C-alpha cells in the first residue's frame, strides 16, 4: 500500500522534464509513438474506464515544473512565505534529488519522521504557489491532507511512543491493537472521508436547503467547464457551443437529474460508513470511483488524484487479493470485518 501511495505522490510532484514525460521517453524506445497514440485518443485513453482511470493517469509521469515567478494573489501560507523558489531553475534541478530519496525511504518505511514532513512541505508548498495565481485547483487537496495526517501520526509516535519504530529501526508492534502503520492508514482513510462528507454537507447548508431543488442548474456549470477546458488548451473536443449533457440537464430531464445528483450528494454525506468495516469500505470506495467517473463524463470535472486515493485506501485491492487467495497460508488470520488495514504492500 505504501508503495502505491508513494507512486501517487511522485505523480503529483512538479519535477518537470524528463520525469513529466518519462513514460513517453521510455515507451518510444520500445514502441515508438505507440503510447502517444493511445493517450492522445480519448477512446483509447479511456479503454479501461470505468472502473480504472485513464491510461494517461496511470503511467509514471510526474507533474510539469512550475513556472510562476510571482504570487500576486497569495493563498494560504503564501501570505507569509515566498514560494516562488519552486519555479527557480536551480531548485527544479535539485528537486528530484530530494523527492526520490524521500519516496524510496517512505516505501521502505525508514526515516518517516524526517521524510514525511519534507514530502508534506513540497506538496503543500508547490500547490499553494499554483493556487496563488488567481485561480484555485482542488486536485491535490486530499493527497496533501493524507500527508498531513501521516506526518502527525508518525511524529506523535516518535515523541510519545517508540521513536525507533517511527524511524523504521525496529519492527512496529501493536499498541492498543494497532501498529503505527495501521494508525497512518486509518487516519488517511479519515482524511478521505472528511473531504467527501464536508463537500456533501456544505451543498444543502450553503444553499439553505435549495440545492436539491436547483441541482439541475449544474448544467450551466457544464457549459462553463467546457469553455474553460477549451480555452485552457484549445482542445477541439471541448469546443462544443451547447453540450448535450447541459441540454439534458436543463431542458430534457431536469427531475431525473435532480434525483441522480441528489444520490451523489447523499453518497458524499454518508461516505463515513466506509470507516465501519472492510466490506463497506470496498462498497463506498467503488461507489465514489463511479461517482467521479460520472462527474467526468457529464460535466468534465475530473478528480483523478482522488480516485487513485480511493483505490488505495478504501478499495485496497492488495488486501482483497490476500483475503481471497493467501489468507489460509497465514497462521493467524485477520477477520474481514475488522477495520485494521492489511499490512502495507
N, C-alpha and C positions, 0 to 999 in steps of 0.2 A: 504493500500500500504506500509506504513512504517513497518507494522508487517512482511510482506513478505520480504522486504529488510533486516530487522533485522535477519530474518531466514537465508538468503543467507550469510550475514556477519558472523553469527555464524558458518555456514558450512565451511567458509574459514579460521577460526581461528585455529592455531596449538595447540589445547588443549590436545591432546593425550588421552590415556585411563583414564576413561571409556567412555569419550564423543565421541572419534573417532570410537567406536564400540557400542555406546549406543543403537542404533536401534536393533542390533543383540541381545544384552543382554535382552532387553525388549521383543522382539519377541520370544526368546527362552523360556521365562516364560509363554507365551500364547500358542504358537505353536512351540515346539522345532524343530529346524532345518529347518523350512519351509521357512523363509525369506532367509537364507543362500543358500538354494536350488535354490531359484528364482534368486538371484543376481549372483550366480556362473554360471548359464547357460545363455549364450549370448542371445539366442532366448527368454527366459522368461524375462530376464532383459530388453530387448527392446520391450516388448509386446505392450507398449503404444507409441512406437516411429516409425514414426513420428505421430503427431506433438510434443508430450510431450517428456521429457527427459527419459533416462534410469531410472528404478526404483531405482537403487543404488545411483543415483544422487539426488533423491527426499527425501530419508529417512533422519532422523535427526542425521546424523553423522558429527562430526567436522573433521578437518584435523588432521593427526598424529602429535605428538610433534616433534619439530626439534631436531636433534641430532648432529649438526655440532659444533665442538669445536674450529674451526678457520675460518677465512675468507681470505684465501691466495690470492684470486683473487677478491679483493673488487670491488663492483659495486655501483654506486650512493653514497648515504650517508654513506655507509660502508667505504669510503675513509677517513672519518673524525670521524666516530663513531664506536666503537667496539660493534657489535650487538650480539656477541656470548652469551650474558646473556640470550637470548631467548632459548638457549639449556641447561641452568643450571637447575638442578633438583628443586632447591628452587623456581625459577621463574615459572617453569612449574606448580608447586603445587599451587602457588597463582594466576596464570593467570586466571583460571575460576572465581575467586572471583573479578577480575577486569572486565572481559568480560560480565558476566551475568548481574550484576547490570547496566552496561552501555547499554546493549541491551534492558533491561526492561525499563529503563528511556527513551531511544530513541523511543521505541514503544509507550510509553505513552506521548511522546512529552515534556518531562520535562528535564531541565538542559542541553539542547543541546550545548550551548557554551562551556561546560566542557566535555560532553560525546563524542561529535564528534571528537575533537582533540585527545582524548585518543584512540578511535577506529581507527582513521586515522594513528596514530603512530604505533599501533600494526599491522595494515595491511601492511603498507609500510616497517616497520622495519623487520618483520618476513619474508616477501617476498624478501627483499633486502639481508638478510642473505642467503636465499635459492639461490639467483642469484649470490652470491659471492663465489660459489664453482667451477666456471669454466664453467658453463652452464647457460643458460637463460630460464626461464619459463615465458610464457606470459599469463597464465590462469587467473591471478587476476589483471592485469593492469587496466582493465575497472572498476572493483569494487573499486580499490584504487582511481582512478580519480573521481569517483562519490563521494566518501568520501571527497576528496579534495574540490570539488565543493560545497557540502553541508556544509562543515566546513566554507568555505569562506563566503557563503551566511548568515549563522546564526551569525557568528562573526561580519560581516558588519551590520547586522540588530541590533545586540546588541549594537554596538558602535554608529551607525548613525541613527538607528530607535528607537524602543521601546525595551529596554532590558528585560522588564517584559514579553513581547510576546515571545522574543527569548528563555527565560528560562521556558516558559510554565506557567507562573504565571497569565497570562491574555489571554483571547481568542484573537487569531490572527485576526486583522481587515485588510481589503484590503487597500493597498497603491498603487496608480496608477493602480488599477484594480486587484491586486494580493495580497494574503497574503504571509507571509514568507514561509509557506509550499508550496504554488504554485511556488514560486521562487526556492525553493530547488529542487522540482521535475522538473521544467523547465530546470535548469542547469544540472541536472542529465541526462536529455534527450540530452542536448548539448554534454556532455562528451561521451555518447554512439555514437552519430552521428559523432563526431570528430574522434573517434577511427576508425570507418569504412571508412570515407572519406580519412583520411591520408593513411590507408592501401591500398585503391584503387588507389589513385593518385600516390603514390610512385612507384608502379609497372611500369607503362609506362615511368615515369621520369628516374628512375634508369637504365632502360634498353634501353634508347634512343629511345623509341617507338617500340622496337622489341619484347616487352612482348607478344603481341597478336599473332605474327607470331610463336614465340617459346614456347608458353604456354604449348604445348603438352609434352614438355620435363619434365614437373612436374612428369611424370611417373617415372623418375629416382628418384625423391624425395620420391615417394611412396615406392620404394624398400628400400631406406634408412630409412624411417619411420618404415616400417615393421621390419627391422633389429634392429633398436633402441628399438622399443617396445618389441621385443622378448628378446634382451639381458638385458633389464631393469628388467624384472620379469620372464624370461624364460617361458612365457605363450605360450603353444603349438599352440594356434590359430593364432599367428603371425609367426610361423615357416614355412614360405612359400617361397621357393627359388625364384620363379618367380610369383609374384602376378598377377592374371588375369587382374586386373584393370590396372596395368602398361603395360601389353601386349596390352590391348585395346587402351590405350593412345598412345603408341609409334609405334605400328605396324599396328593394325587393322583399327582404325578410328581416325587418328590424326586431320583431318579437323573438324570432329564433336566435338572433344574435344576442339579445338581452339574456336569454336563458344560457346560451353557451358561455358567454363572458362571465356571467354570474357564477357558473360552475368553476371557472378558472380562479375567481377571487376566493371562493369557498375552499378550493384546494390550497391556496396560499395560506388562508387563515388557519386551516386545520393541519398544516404541514408539521406541527409539533407532535402529531401522532407518530411520526417516524421515529421518535425517541423511545417509543414504548417497547418494541422488540424488533428482531431482525426481519420478520415477515412483513410488518408494517413499514419498516424502513425500506425494504425492497419495493413494496407496492407504491408507497408515496414517492420514492425516488424515481421509479419508472414513470409514474404519472406526471411528475414535474418535467422529466425529459420530453414527454409527449406535449406537455403544456408549452414548453419552449419551442418545440417544432411547429406547433400550430401558430404561435405568435410570429415566428419567422415566415411561415407560409402565407399567413393572412395579412400581416402588417409590415413585414420586412424588418421587424425588431428581433434581432438575434443576440443571444447571450451565451455564446459558445463556452466561455470560461465557466459560467455557472453550470452548464450541462456537464462539463468534464468533472467538476467537483461533486455533482450529484452521482455520477457514475462511480467515483472513487469512494466517497464517504457514506452514501446512502445505499446504493445498489450493491456495491462491494462484490464484484464478480469473483475475486480470488477466494473469498470466504465460501461462496456457494459451490465453487469447484471443490474446495476442501470438504465441505459438508456432504456433497453428493458422492464423491469418489474416494476420498482419502481418510475420512474420519475413523473408519474401522481399523485403520493401521495405527491410530494414536491410542495409547493406553487409557488416558483419561479424556474421554470425550466431553465436549462442551455442548450443553443443550442449546438447540437452535433458538429457543425463546429468550435466552439471556441476551442482554444488551451489550455485554463486554465485547468490543471489537475483536476480530480474529487477529492473530499475530501478524505484525507488519510484514509485507512482502518486499 
